[in-house]
Amino acid sequence: MRIFKNPEIQAELTIPESTWLTLPGACDLKFETIEEVKIEKEKNFADVKVQAEKESEDYNLHASTELELCEEIEGIVNIVNATDFEGGYALETDQSYRTRMITAFKEWIKAREES
């Protein structure tokens, strides 16, 4: 992700690790920064690595997709996905799908037995 600061701000700006980003109006699609990043005072943007909250094809964003902060950081004016995101369930193997379904079924049975 590329995070832009207000060009009028002449100070360094820090985006903490574990900052949450989302699509405007789609709070169920969340991305978390996986590192702290600083926007240097002489620059107006910095690139930061993010990780999707869940695995899903819905998280495969196209380049130039605009996002927003879940909690405002003063001075940040824009966030743009700089490259295409790929992966999600589109790359899930048959075996990992089977394992995921069996685990979910076992958890469902256990929850029913406990209630």
Number of C-alpha atoms within 10 A of each C-alpha: 21 17 23 18 23 13 15 8 14 13 13 13 21 13 17 14 15 14 18 20 24 19 19 12 9 9 11 10 16 20 23 19 19 16 14 13 17 17 19 15 14 11 16 19 21 18 16 19 14 19 15 19 14 14 15 16 14 12 20 16 16 14 13 14 14 17 21 20 20 16 9 12 14 9 14 20 16 15 23 17 19 17 13 11 14 15 13 15 15 11 11 12 10 9 9 10 12 11 12 11 12 12 12 12 12 11 12 11 11 11 10 9 8 6 5
